[in-house]
Amino acid sequence: MIVNLTRAIAVIAAALWLAPAPVSQAWAQQAKYVAKIGHLEAPTQPRHQGLIKVAALVKERTNGEVEFQLFPASQLGNARQMNEGVQLGTLEGTVMPGGFLGGFNPVVSVLDIPFLLPADRATAQKLREGAMGKAILDSFNSRGFVAIGIWPNGRKNITSNKPIDTAEAMKGQRFRVMDSKILVEQFNGVGASAIPINFGELYTALQTGVVDGQENPLDTIYTMKFHEVQKNLLLTDHGVLDDIILFNPGWWGRLPAGHRDVIAKAFDEARPEVERTKEAAQKTALDGIKTGAIQVRETSEADRQKLRALMYPKARAAFLERAGAEGQKVIDVYEAELKRLGIAN
């Protein structure tokens, strides 16, 4: 009896093992083109949630022939390792902040220039989708990438333990920035100094007075509790943290043209929701920040224009020094687009 029962269990287990897979697994087995896509953000953040939507749209619209396997939270390495992986083909794609791509493509560092994009989100998107955005994306072609789109991923604001109500008040202060000459020159424009400091050391640097202030999106300021060791927050929205959607040229080139079109459209379709989610996170963070002791001040358009007049020229010059003639072409396109859209330069 015990032997028969054991045999019966073995037969049932074998049958379950050989049973047809669910539809989703069957699609995965039938996928002709599988892309591992890595990125830096956590699974709960807007970038990953947008990628989940894109992956579902692509799988559905290619009848399961294209499958995206998503790896958030630096599972496939740090920014440099993932960028190099896409170039080498060990990783099919990544969605990477432009700030982490300047070492691979100096032209994308145009996005580091303060007040590059207008405050109005719809107008800013016209620049991303227009000739300027195309020029940035095309600049990746000679550098081992295929860039197919730009996703908004928040804007930076300024905090300090000293007054920052006006441009004049920033003079002589020390601000932490990422390691970028463009960002250093941005603060030099208002007579301040900028010091590159590792992100993990920033809270302590603010707390101990190594620097007076810093720049980051509101959700980063709130999550990292920088507002707890800062007295003033100026809502400038001066810098963008846009993501670039990158694929390995070999993998992309093997796709049928119709599949490439599906992928590009899926990323474009998901973009508005990614931006809305990010904006909602900014609002939630600001509400949380305001419950503390920090003084929060909004900037008017006149304030923004004054800061831009001081910051933009020096940052622009630093960008051109690094990106050369290729960078000048992008700046020329950008400034022509501003005129076409009737935006003050």
MARGU-721286 format. One record per residue (C-alpha): residue number from 0; residue in three letters; y, z, x. Coordinates in nm, 2 decimals. Each point is the difference from the previous one (the first is absolute). Layout:
! MARGU-721286
R  num  residu       y       z       x
R  NUM     ALA       Y       Z       X
...
//
This chain:
! MARGU-721286
R  num  residu       y       z       x
R    0     MET    0.00    0.00    0.00
R    1     ILE    0.24    0.09    0.28
R    2     VAL   -0.09   -0.32    0.19
R    3     ASN    0.06   -0.21   -0.31
R    4     LEU    0.34    0.17   -0.06
R    5     THR    0.10   -0.06    0.36
R    6     ARG   -0.09   -0.37   -0.03
R    7     ALA    0.19   -0.03   -0.32
R    8     ILE    0.32    0.15    0.16
R    9     ALA   -0.04   -0.24    0.29
R   10     VAL   -0.03   -0.30   -0.24
R   11     ILE    0.31    0.10   -0.19
R   12     ALA    0.20    0.06    0.32
R   13     ALA   -0.09   -0.35    0.12
R   14     ALA    0.09   -0.16   -0.33
R   15     LEU    0.34    0.17    0.01
R   16     TRP    0.06   -0.11    0.36
R   17     LEU   -0.08   -0.36   -0.09
R   18     ALA    0.19    0.00   -0.33
R   19     PRO    0.30   -0.24   -0.03
R   20     ALA    0.33    0.14    0.13
R   21     PRO    0.29    0.06   -0.24
R   22     VAL    0.24   -0.30   -0.04
R   23     SER    0.25    0.14    0.25
R   24     GLN   -0.27    0.04    0.27
R   25     ALA   -0.14   -0.34   -0.08
R   26     TRP    0.35   -0.15    0.05
R   27     ALA    0.02    0.18    0.33
R   28     GLN   -0.33   -0.16    0.10
R   29     GLN    0.12   -0.34   -0.11
R   30     ALA    0.34    0.02    0.18
R   31     LYS    0.04   -0.29    0.24
R   32     TYR    0.32    0.14    0.15
R   33     VAL    0.02    0.38    0.07
R   34     ALA    0.32    0.14    0.14
R   35     LYS    0.03    0.35    0.15
R   36     ILE    0.36    0.11   -0.06
R   37     GLY    0.13    0.31    0.18
R   38     HIS    0.33    0.19   -0.04
R   39     LEU    0.17    0.33    0.09
R   40     GLU    0.07    0.16   -0.34
R   41     ALA   -0.21    0.25   -0.20
R   42     PRO   -0.21   -0.13   -0.29
R   43     THR    0.24    0.17   -0.25
R   44     GLN    0.31   -0.18    0.13
R   45     PRO    0.15   -0.32   -0.15
R   46     ARG   -0.12   -0.24    0.27
R   47     HIS   -0.36    0.08   -0.05
R   48     GLN    0.03    0.01   -0.38
R   49     GLY    0.15   -0.35    0.02
R   50     LEU   -0.28   -0.12    0.22
R   51     ILE   -0.25    0.12   -0.25
R   52     LYS    0.16   -0.21   -0.26
R   53     VAL    0.02   -0.30    0.23
R   54     ALA   -0.37    0.03    0.09
R   55     ALA   -0.10    0.01   -0.37
R   56     LEU    0.21   -0.31   -0.08
R   57     VAL   -0.13   -0.19    0.29
R   58     LYS   -0.37    0.08   -0.07
R   59     GLU    0.05   -0.09   -0.37
R   60     ARG    0.19   -0.33    0.06
R   61     THR   -0.23   -0.13    0.27
R   62     ASN   -0.31    0.09   -0.20
R   63     GLY   -0.10    0.25    0.26
R   64     GLU    0.01   -0.24    0.29
R   65     VAL    0.28    0.20    0.18
R   66     GLU   -0.05    0.37    0.04
R   67     PHE    0.26    0.24    0.15
R   68     GLN   -0.14    0.32    0.16
R   69     LEU    0.28    0.25    0.03
R   70     PHE    0.03    0.26    0.28
R   71     PRO    0.31    0.23   -0.05
R   72     ALA    0.13    0.29    0.20
R   73     SER   -0.06   -0.16    0.35
R   74     GLN   -0.38   -0.01   -0.04
R   75     LEU   -0.01   -0.31    0.21
R   76     GLY    0.24    0.13    0.27
R   77     ASN    0.37    0.05    0.06
R   78     ALA    0.27   -0.27   -0.07
R   79     ARG   -0.04   -0.17    0.34
R   80     GLN   -0.38   -0.01   -0.03
R   81     MET    0.00   -0.15   -0.34
R   82     ASN    0.26   -0.26    0.09
R   83     GLU   -0.20   -0.10    0.31
R   84     GLY   -0.31    0.00   -0.22
R   85     VAL    0.16   -0.26   -0.23
R   86     GLN    0.10   -0.21    0.29
R   87     LEU   -0.35    0.01    0.15
R   88     GLY   -0.18   -0.04   -0.33
R   89     THR   -0.19    0.33    0.01
R   90     LEU    0.21    0.09   -0.30
R   91     GLU    0.09   -0.26   -0.27
R   92     GLY    0.32    0.15   -0.13
R   93     THR    0.25    0.28    0.00
R   94     VAL    0.31    0.10   -0.20
R   95     MET    0.23    0.14    0.27
R   96     PRO    0.36    0.13    0.01
R   97     GLY    0.23   -0.24    0.19
R   98     GLY    0.10    0.29    0.22
R   99     PHE   -0.35    0.01    0.15
R  100     LEU    0.00   -0.38    0.07
R  101     GLY    0.30   -0.05    0.23
R  102     GLY   -0.22    0.02    0.31
R  103     PHE   -0.20   -0.29   -0.13
R  104     ASN    0.29   -0.20   -0.15
R  105     PRO    0.36    0.09    0.10
R  106     VAL    0.13   -0.21   -0.29
R  107     VAL   -0.13    0.24   -0.27
R  108     SER    0.22    0.27    0.15
R  109     VAL    0.28   -0.16   -0.20
R  110     LEU   -0.12    0.24   -0.27
R  111     ASP    0.11    0.29    0.22
R  112     ILE    0.37   -0.10   -0.03
R  113     PRO    0.18    0.25   -0.23
R  114     PHE    0.14   -0.13   -0.33
R  115     LEU   -0.19   -0.33    0.04
R  116     LEU   -0.09   -0.01   -0.37
R  117     PRO    0.24    0.08   -0.28
R  118     ALA   -0.04    0.32   -0.21
R  119     ASP   -0.09   -0.20   -0.31
R  120     ARG   -0.38   -0.04    0.00
R  121     ALA   -0.01   -0.34   -0.18
R  122     THR    0.25   -0.15    0.24
R  123     ALA   -0.19    0.14    0.30
R  124     GLN   -0.32   -0.16   -0.14
R  125     LYS    0.18   -0.34   -0.02
R  126     LEU    0.06    0.03    0.38
R  127     ARG   -0.37    0.09    0.06
R  128     GLU   -0.12   -0.29   -0.21
R  129     GLY    0.25   -0.25    0.13
R  130     ALA    0.07   -0.18    0.33
R  131     MET    0.05    0.33    0.19
R  132     GLY   -0.33    0.14   -0.10
R  133     LYS   -0.17   -0.33    0.08
R  134     ALA    0.15   -0.01    0.34
R  135     ILE   -0.13    0.35    0.08
R  136     LEU   -0.35   -0.09   -0.13
R  137     ASP   -0.01   -0.33    0.19
R  138     SER    0.09    0.17    0.33
R  139     PHE   -0.35    0.16    0.00
R  140     ASN   -0.17   -0.34    0.01
R  141     SER    0.03   -0.03    0.38
R  142     ARG   -0.12    0.35    0.06
R  143     GLY   -0.35    0.01   -0.13
R  144     PHE    0.07    0.09   -0.36
R  145     VAL    0.04   -0.16   -0.34
R  146     ALA    0.27    0.19   -0.19
R  147     ILE   -0.01   -0.07   -0.37
R  148     GLY    0.25    0.25   -0.16
R  149     ILE    0.23    0.30    0.03
R  150     TRP   -0.04    0.31   -0.21
R  151     PRO    0.28    0.26   -0.04
R  152     ASN   -0.11    0.34    0.11
R  153     GLY    0.31    0.23   -0.04
R  154     ARG    0.34    0.04    0.16
R  155     LYS    0.13    0.25    0.25
R  156     ASN    0.26    0.27   -0.05
R  157     ILE    0.18    0.23    0.25
R  158     THR   -0.03    0.38    0.03
R  159     SER    0.18    0.24    0.24
R  160     ASN    0.08    0.36    0.07
R  161     LYS    0.36   -0.10    0.04
R  162     PRO    0.23   -0.17   -0.25
R  163     ILE   -0.07   -0.37   -0.06
R  164     ASP    0.22   -0.07   -0.30
R  165     THR    0.19   -0.26    0.19
R  166     ALA   -0.06   -0.24    0.29
R  167     GLU    0.25    0.20    0.20
R  168     ALA   -0.19    0.32   -0.05
R  169     MET   -0.31   -0.15    0.17
R  170     LYS    0.19   -0.05    0.33
R  171     GLY   -0.16    0.20    0.28
R  172     GLN   -0.31    0.09   -0.19
R  173     ARG   -0.36   -0.06    0.12
R  174     PHE   -0.25   -0.18   -0.23
R  175     ARG   -0.37   -0.05    0.04
R  176     VAL   -0.11   -0.37   -0.03
R  177     MET   -0.32   -0.19    0.05
R  178     ASP   -0.02   -0.16    0.35
R  179     SER    0.22   -0.30   -0.07
R  180     LYS    0.32   -0.11    0.18
R  181     ILE    0.13   -0.14   -0.33
R  182     LEU   -0.02    0.34   -0.17
R  183     VAL    0.16    0.16    0.31
R  184     GLU    0.29   -0.24   -0.02
R  185     GLN    0.02    0.06   -0.38
R  186     PHE    0.12    0.36    0.06
R  187     ASN    0.20   -0.10    0.31
R  188     GLY    0.21   -0.20   -0.25
R  189     VAL    0.13    0.33   -0.16
R  190     GLY    0.04    0.17    0.33
R  191     ALA   -0.32    0.20   -0.02
R  192     SER   -0.29    0.00    0.24
R  193     ALA   -0.37   -0.08   -0.09
R  194     ILE   -0.31    0.15    0.16
R  195     PRO   -0.35   -0.15   -0.05
R  196     ILE   -0.23    0.30   -0.08
R  197     ASN   -0.37   -0.02   -0.11
R  198     PHE   -0.02    0.05   -0.38
R  199     GLY   -0.24    0.29    0.04
R  200     GLU    0.26    0.19    0.20
R  201     LEU    0.30   -0.07   -0.23
R  202     TYR   -0.02    0.31   -0.22
R  203     THR    0.01    0.23    0.30
R  204     ALA    0.28   -0.21    0.16
R  205     LEU    0.21    0.04   -0.31
R  206     GLN   -0.08    0.37   -0.03
R  207     THR    0.09    0.08    0.36
R  208     GLY    0.31   -0.22    0.02
R  209     VAL   -0.14   -0.25    0.25
R  210     VAL    0.15   -0.26   -0.24
R  211     ASP    0.25    0.06   -0.28
R  212     GLY   -0.15   -0.24   -0.25
R  213     GLN   -0.23   -0.29   -0.08
R  214     GLU   -0.06   -0.30   -0.23
R  215     ASN   -0.30   -0.05   -0.23
R  216     PRO   -0.09   -0.09   -0.36
R  217     LEU    0.04    0.29   -0.25
R  218     ASP   -0.37    0.04   -0.06
R  219     THR   -0.06    0.04    0.38
R  220     ILE    0.28    0.25    0.02
R  221     TYR   -0.14    0.20   -0.29
R  222     THR   -0.37   -0.02    0.10
R  223     MET    0.07    0.09    0.36
R  224     LYS    0.24    0.28   -0.11
R  225     PHE    0.29   -0.12    0.21
R  226     HIS    0.24    0.10   -0.27
R  227     GLU   -0.10    0.36    0.07
R  228     VAL    0.15   -0.01    0.35
R  229     GLN    0.30   -0.22   -0.09
R  230     LYS    0.33    0.08   -0.17
R  231     ASN    0.12   -0.34   -0.11
R  232     LEU   -0.15   -0.31   -0.15
R  233     LEU    0.20   -0.33   -0.04
R  234     LEU   -0.16   -0.25   -0.23
R  235     THR    0.08   -0.32    0.19
R  236     ASP   -0.30   -0.23   -0.06
R  237     HIS    0.11   -0.15    0.32
R  238     GLY   -0.33   -0.11    0.15
R  239     VAL   -0.30   -0.18   -0.15
R  240     LEU   -0.36    0.08    0.08
R  241     ASP   -0.15   -0.33   -0.12
R  242     ASP   -0.37   -0.08    0.05
R  243     ILE   -0.13   -0.33    0.14
R  244     ILE   -0.32   -0.14   -0.15
R  245     LEU   -0.21   -0.14    0.29
R  246     PHE   -0.33   -0.19    0.03
R  247     ASN   -0.20   -0.13    0.29
R  248     PRO    0.07   -0.38    0.04
R  249     GLY   -0.37   -0.09    0.05
R  250     TRP   -0.11    0.19   -0.32
R  251     TRP    0.29   -0.13   -0.20
R  252     GLY   -0.06   -0.36    0.12
R  253     ARG   -0.36    0.01   -0.12
R  254     LEU    0.10    0.08   -0.36
R  255     PRO    0.03   -0.29   -0.25
R  256     ALA    0.36   -0.07   -0.08
R  257     GLY   -0.05    0.12   -0.36
R  258     HIS   -0.12    0.34    0.13
R  259     ARG    0.30    0.03    0.23
R  260     ASP    0.23   -0.07   -0.29
R  261     VAL   -0.18    0.27   -0.21
R  262     ILE    0.05    0.26    0.27
R  263     ALA    0.36   -0.08    0.05
R  264     LYS    0.07    0.02   -0.38
R  265     ALA   -0.19    0.32   -0.03
R  266     PHE    0.21    0.17    0.26
R  267     ASP    0.31   -0.13   -0.16
R  268     GLU   -0.12    0.12   -0.34
R  269     ALA   -0.07    0.35    0.12
R  270     ARG    0.33    0.03    0.19
R  271     PRO    0.22    0.12   -0.29
R  272     GLU   -0.24    0.28   -0.09
R  273     VAL   -0.01    0.11    0.37
R  274     GLU    0.38    0.01    0.00
R  275     ARG    0.02    0.19   -0.33
R  276     THR   -0.25    0.25    0.12
R  277     LYS    0.18    0.05    0.33
R  278     GLU    0.34    0.04   -0.19
R  279     ALA   -0.16    0.26   -0.23
R  280     ALA   -0.13    0.19    0.30
R  281     GLN    0.36    0.00    0.14
R  282     LYS    0.14    0.14   -0.32
R  283     THR   -0.27    0.27   -0.02
R  284     ALA    0.07    0.09    0.37
R  285     LEU    0.38    0.02   -0.06
R  286     ASP   -0.05    0.23   -0.30
R  287     GLY   -0.21    0.23    0.22
R  288     ILE    0.25   -0.01    0.29
R  289     LYS    0.28    0.09   -0.24
R  290     THR   -0.17    0.33   -0.09
R  291     GLY    0.06    0.12    0.36
R  292     ALA    0.31    0.10    0.18
R  293     ILE    0.08   -0.34    0.15
R  294     GLN    0.33   -0.17   -0.11
R  295     VAL   -0.06   -0.34   -0.14
R  296     ARG    0.27   -0.27   -0.01
R  297     GLU   -0.02   -0.35   -0.14
R  298     THR    0.18   -0.29    0.16
R  299     SER    0.22   -0.25   -0.19
R  300     GLU   -0.01   -0.37    0.07
R  301     ALA    0.32    0.05    0.19
R  302     ASP   -0.17    0.27    0.21
R  303     ARG   -0.29   -0.24    0.07
R  304     GLN    0.24   -0.28    0.10
R  305     LYS    0.18    0.22    0.24
R  306     LEU   -0.32    0.12    0.17
R  307     ARG   -0.12   -0.35    0.01
R  308     ALA    0.31   -0.13    0.17
R  309     LEU   -0.06    0.26    0.28
R  310     MET   -0.38   -0.01    0.03
R  311     TYR   -0.10   -0.36   -0.07
R  312     PRO    0.18   -0.18    0.29
R  313     LYS   -0.14    0.22    0.28
R  314     ALA   -0.35   -0.01   -0.15
R  315     ARG    0.02   -0.37   -0.05
R  316     ALA    0.10   -0.05    0.36
R  317     ALA   -0.29    0.21    0.12
R  318     PHE   -0.24   -0.21   -0.22
R  319     LEU    0.14   -0.32    0.14
R  320     GLU   -0.03    0.13    0.36
R  321     ARG   -0.37    0.05   -0.07
R  322     ALA   -0.09   -0.29   -0.22
R  323     GLY    0.21   -0.27    0.16
R  324     ALA    0.05   -0.35   -0.14
R  325     GLU   -0.28    0.06   -0.25
R  326     GLY    0.17    0.31   -0.13
R  327     GLN    0.33   -0.18   -0.02
R  328     LYS   -0.16   -0.26   -0.24
R  329     VAL   -0.11    0.28   -0.23
R  330     ILE    0.34    0.16    0.00
R  331     ASP    0.16   -0.33   -0.07
R  332     VAL   -0.23   -0.06   -0.30
R  333     TYR    0.06    0.36   -0.12
R  334     GLU    0.38   -0.02    0.02
R  335     ALA    0.00   -0.34   -0.17
R  336     GLU   -0.21    0.15   -0.28
R  337     LEU    0.25    0.28   -0.04
R  338     LYS    0.27   -0.26   -0.06
R  339     ARG   -0.21   -0.20   -0.24
R  340     LEU   -0.07    0.31   -0.20
R  341     GLY    0.36    0.11    0.01
R  342     ILE   -0.06    0.32    0.19
R  343     ALA    0.27    0.14    0.22
R  344     ASN   -0.09   -0.01    0.37
//
